[in-house]
Amino acid sequence: MRYFVAAARHLHFGRAAAELHIAQPVLSRQIRALESELKAQLFRRDKRSTELTEAGRRLLTEAEPLLAAAEALRRRVAEAGRGADRFVVAFMPGLIVTAAVRRLRQRHPELDVAVVRTSWNDQAEVLRDGRADVSFVRLPVDRRGLAVRPLTTEPRVVVLPAGHRMAGKESVLIADLAAERLLQDPDAVPEWRDVASGPAEPVPAAAVEEKLENVAAGRGIVVLPLSTATYYTRPDVVWCRIADIPDNRVALAWMSERRDPLLTEFASLADDEGAF
């Protein structure tokens, strides 16, 4: 399956074989064996091009999460083989998960409970590849294969340079921001995307601290949940609430096929303790 995904991404068997560190004839034989097993043609190839068939496109859609699940299982089995009893909690910036983590440690003193900070781009992927057992996420996320339990909501605010013309306002409307340069993925702020008069210019860095550096330098604005904006308070940026867009929704997510009782136990603790 890994061979198929590499070939499907490159649509070039030579480049895919080089990435996989195997000979091209070996890759071709493996793909033919897979097609024989599935009883479906996955690629159309001629001297000029390689393209996926409809069956190949369907397989690619399913293959990547399948490989991620396999990697997650490999991680968990390897940890068990080392005698490790570990539970990893992922969280987005601005969410304080200490109380629920502490309660789980108190209930299971033999358990190594660790935390890992995520970003908009990997808050769900840490579950699929096995880096985390549960993740405090900010919706929306790709819910494929996930169990998602809503926890709470909070207002969203726009973060501006301290000298900005709207600095000092208690609230603004999303239309007031239409001409501003958004320094983040517009999919994270679809309300801005729908009214914007110019393109977004996401900064390359995903970290909140770096986004705020760019805001302070006057490069543009970012829209953040209130807890994130207040957690990263600094004198050269200000924030004000956006009055006419929905609140940010916080949820707890985990892989739905897992049956570990610790998952449901931690979910109950998260419900009780909150995430702020």
C-alpha positions as CSV (number, residue, x, y, z in Angstrom):
1,M,0.0,0.0,0.0
2,R,2.9,2.4,0.7
3,Y,4.3,1.6,-2.8
4,F,0.9,2.4,-4.3
5,V,0.6,5.8,-2.4
6,A,4.1,6.8,-3.5
7,A,3.3,6.0,-7.2
8,A,-0.1,7.8,-6.9
9,R,1.4,10.9,-5.5
10,H,4.2,11.2,-8.1
11,L,2.3,9.7,-11.0
12,H,5.8,8.6,-12.1
13,F,7.1,5.2,-11.3
14,G,10.7,6.2,-11.6
15,R,10.4,9.0,-9.1
16,A,8.3,6.9,-6.8
17,A,10.8,4.1,-6.8
18,A,13.6,6.5,-6.0
19,E,11.7,7.9,-3.0
20,L,11.1,4.3,-1.8
21,H,14.8,3.3,-2.4
22,I,13.8,0.3,-4.6
23,A,14.3,-0.5,-8.2
24,Q,11.5,0.6,-10.6
25,P,10.8,-3.0,-11.8
26,V,10.2,-4.1,-8.2
27,L,7.7,-1.2,-7.8
28,S,5.9,-2.2,-11.0
29,R,5.7,-5.8,-9.9
30,Q,4.2,-4.8,-6.5
31,I,1.6,-2.6,-8.2
32,R,0.6,-5.4,-10.6
33,A,0.3,-7.8,-7.6
34,L,-1.9,-5.3,-5.8
35,E,-4.1,-4.8,-8.9
36,S,-4.4,-8.6,-9.2
37,E,-5.4,-8.9,-5.5
38,L,-8.0,-6.2,-5.8
39,K,-9.1,-7.2,-9.3
40,A,-9.0,-3.6,-10.4
41,Q,-6.7,-1.6,-12.6
42,L,-5.2,1.3,-10.6
43,F,-3.1,3.2,-13.2
44,R,-3.3,4.0,-16.8
45,R,0.2,4.2,-18.2
46,D,1.6,5.0,-21.6
47,K,5.0,6.3,-22.9
48,R,4.1,9.9,-22.1
49,S,2.1,9.8,-18.8
50,T,0.7,7.9,-15.8
51,E,-2.7,8.6,-14.4
52,L,-5.0,7.1,-11.8
53,T,-8.1,5.2,-12.8
54,E,-11.3,5.8,-10.9
55,A,-10.5,2.7,-8.8
56,G,-7.0,4.1,-8.1
57,R,-8.5,7.5,-7.0
58,R,-10.8,5.6,-4.6
59,L,-8.0,3.6,-3.2
60,L,-5.8,6.6,-2.7
61,T,-8.6,8.3,-0.7
62,E,-8.8,5.2,1.6
63,A,-5.1,4.2,1.6
64,E,-3.6,7.3,3.4
65,P,-5.8,7.0,6.6
66,L,-5.2,3.3,6.5
67,L,-1.4,3.7,6.5
68,A,-1.7,6.3,9.3
69,A,-3.7,3.9,11.4
70,A,-1.1,1.2,10.8
71,E,1.6,3.6,11.9
72,A,-0.4,4.5,15.0
73,L,-0.8,0.8,15.8
74,R,2.9,0.2,15.3
75,R,3.7,2.9,17.8
76,R,1.4,1.6,20.4
77,V,2.6,-2.0,20.0
78,A,6.2,-0.9,20.2
79,E,5.5,1.0,23.4
80,A,3.8,-2.0,24.9
81,G,6.8,-4.1,23.9
82,R,9.1,-1.8,25.8
83,G,6.9,-2.1,28.8
84,A,5.7,1.5,28.5
85,D,2.2,2.4,29.9
86,R,1.7,5.8,28.3
87,F,-1.2,8.1,27.6
88,V,-0.7,11.2,25.5
89,V,-3.0,14.2,25.5
90,A,-2.7,16.8,22.7
91,F,-4.0,20.3,23.0
92,M,-4.3,23.5,20.9
93,P,-2.7,26.8,21.9
94,G,-4.8,28.7,24.6
95,L,-6.4,25.5,26.0
96,I,-5.2,24.6,29.5
97,V,-5.8,20.9,30.1
98,T,-3.9,20.6,33.4
99,A,-6.8,19.7,35.6
100,A,-8.0,16.7,33.5
101,V,-4.4,15.5,33.1
102,R,-3.8,15.8,36.8
103,R,-6.9,13.8,37.6
104,L,-6.0,11.0,35.3
105,R,-2.5,10.8,36.9
106,Q,-4.1,10.7,40.3
107,R,-6.4,7.9,39.3
108,H,-3.6,5.9,37.6
109,P,-0.3,6.6,39.3
110,E,1.4,3.9,37.3
111,L,0.5,5.6,34.0
112,D,2.9,8.0,32.2
113,V,0.5,10.8,31.1
114,A,2.2,13.1,28.7
115,V,1.1,16.2,26.8
116,V,1.9,17.5,23.3
117,R,1.1,20.9,21.8
118,T,-0.5,20.9,18.3
119,S,-1.4,23.4,15.6
120,W,-4.3,24.0,13.3
121,N,-2.7,21.7,10.7
122,D,-2.0,18.7,12.9
123,Q,-4.5,18.7,15.7
124,A,-6.3,15.6,14.2
125,E,-3.2,14.1,12.5
126,V,-1.6,13.4,15.9
127,L,-4.4,10.9,16.5
128,R,-4.2,9.2,13.1
129,D,-0.4,8.7,13.3
130,G,-0.4,7.6,16.9
131,R,1.5,10.6,18.5
132,A,-1.5,11.2,20.8
133,D,-4.3,9.2,22.3
134,V,-6.7,12.1,22.7
135,S,-6.7,15.7,21.3
136,F,-8.4,18.8,22.5
137,V,-9.3,20.3,19.1
138,R,-10.8,23.5,17.8
139,L,-13.5,22.8,15.2
140,P,-13.8,22.3,12.4
141,V,-11.6,19.3,11.8
142,D,-11.6,16.4,9.4
143,R,-13.8,14.0,11.3
144,R,-13.1,10.9,9.3
145,G,-12.4,8.0,11.7
146,L,-12.7,10.2,14.8
147,A,-15.0,10.2,17.8
148,V,-15.7,13.9,18.6
149,R,-17.2,15.1,21.9
150,P,-18.1,18.8,22.1
151,L,-16.8,20.5,25.3
152,T,-17.3,24.2,25.2
153,T,-17.4,27.4,23.1
154,E,-15.6,30.8,23.3
155,P,-15.7,34.1,21.3
156,R,-13.3,34.8,18.5
157,V,-11.4,38.0,18.4
158,V,-9.3,39.9,15.8
159,V,-5.7,40.6,16.8
160,L,-4.4,44.0,15.5
161,P,-1.2,46.1,15.8
162,A,-1.4,48.4,18.7
163,G,-1.5,51.5,16.4
164,H,-4.2,50.1,14.1
165,R,-7.2,52.4,13.3
166,M,-9.6,49.9,15.0
167,A,-7.5,49.5,18.1
168,G,-9.5,50.3,21.2
169,K,-12.8,49.3,19.8
170,E,-14.8,46.9,22.0
171,S,-16.0,44.9,19.0
172,V,-16.0,45.0,15.2
173,L,-18.0,43.3,12.4
174,I,-16.4,40.8,10.1
175,A,-17.1,43.2,7.2
176,D,-14.9,45.7,8.9
177,L,-12.0,43.4,8.3
178,A,-12.7,42.7,4.6
179,A,-9.8,44.9,3.3
180,E,-7.3,43.6,5.9
181,R,-4.5,41.1,5.1
182,L,-5.2,37.8,6.9
183,L,-2.0,36.1,8.0
184,Q,-3.5,32.6,8.4
185,D,-5.2,29.9,6.5
186,P,-8.5,31.4,5.3
187,D,-10.2,28.0,5.9
188,A,-9.7,28.7,9.6
189,V,-11.8,31.9,9.2
190,P,-14.3,31.1,6.4
191,E,-16.4,34.2,7.5
192,W,-13.6,36.5,6.5
193,R,-13.0,34.5,3.3
194,D,-16.6,35.1,2.2
195,V,-16.4,38.9,2.5
196,A,-12.7,39.6,1.8
197,S,-11.8,42.1,-0.9
198,G,-8.2,40.8,-1.1
199,P,-6.3,37.5,-0.7
200,A,-5.1,36.0,2.5
201,E,-1.3,35.8,3.0
202,P,-0.7,33.1,5.5
203,V,2.7,33.4,7.2
204,P,4.9,30.3,6.7
205,A,5.1,29.6,10.4
206,A,2.3,27.8,12.2
207,A,3.1,28.9,15.7
208,V,0.9,31.6,17.3
209,E,4.0,33.5,18.6
210,E,5.2,34.0,15.1
211,K,1.8,35.0,13.8
212,L,1.7,37.7,16.5
213,E,5.2,38.9,15.6
214,N,3.9,39.5,12.1
215,V,0.8,41.3,13.4
216,A,3.0,43.5,15.6
217,A,5.1,44.4,12.6
218,G,2.0,45.6,10.8
219,R,1.9,42.9,8.1
220,G,-1.8,42.0,8.8
221,I,-4.3,40.5,11.2
222,V,-5.1,37.2,12.7
223,V,-8.4,35.8,14.1
224,L,-8.0,33.8,17.3
225,P,-10.2,32.3,20.0
226,L,-10.4,34.5,23.0
227,S,-8.4,32.2,25.3
228,T,-5.5,32.1,22.8
229,A,-5.4,35.9,22.4
230,T,-5.4,36.5,26.2
231,Y,-2.8,33.7,26.9
232,Y,-0.4,35.4,24.5
233,T,-0.9,39.0,25.8
234,R,1.8,41.5,24.7
235,P,1.9,45.3,24.6
236,D,2.4,45.8,20.9
237,V,-0.8,44.0,19.8
238,V,-4.5,44.4,20.8
239,W,-7.6,42.4,20.3
240,C,-11.3,43.1,20.0
241,R,-14.2,40.8,19.7
242,I,-15.8,40.0,16.3
243,A,-19.5,40.5,17.1
244,D,-21.2,38.8,14.1
245,I,-19.4,35.4,13.7
246,P,-20.0,32.2,15.5
247,D,-18.0,31.3,18.6
248,N,-15.1,28.9,18.3
249,R,-16.0,25.3,19.4
250,V,-13.7,23.2,21.5
251,A,-14.0,19.4,21.5
252,L,-12.2,16.3,22.5
253,A,-11.3,13.8,19.8
254,W,-9.9,10.3,19.6
255,M,-9.8,7.5,17.0
256,S,-13.3,5.9,16.9
257,E,-12.1,2.3,16.4
258,R,-10.1,2.2,19.6
259,R,-11.8,0.6,22.6
260,D,-9.4,1.6,25.3
261,P,-11.4,2.3,28.5
262,L,-8.9,5.1,29.3
263,L,-10.3,7.1,26.4
264,T,-13.9,7.2,27.8
265,E,-12.5,7.8,31.3
266,F,-10.5,10.8,30.1
267,A,-13.4,12.1,28.1
268,S,-15.5,12.2,31.3
269,L,-12.8,14.0,33.1
270,A,-12.5,16.6,30.3
271,D,-16.3,17.2,30.5
272,D,-16.0,17.8,34.3
273,E,-12.8,19.9,34.3
274,G,-13.1,22.0,31.1
275,A,-10.2,23.2,29.0
276,F,-9.4,26.8,30.1
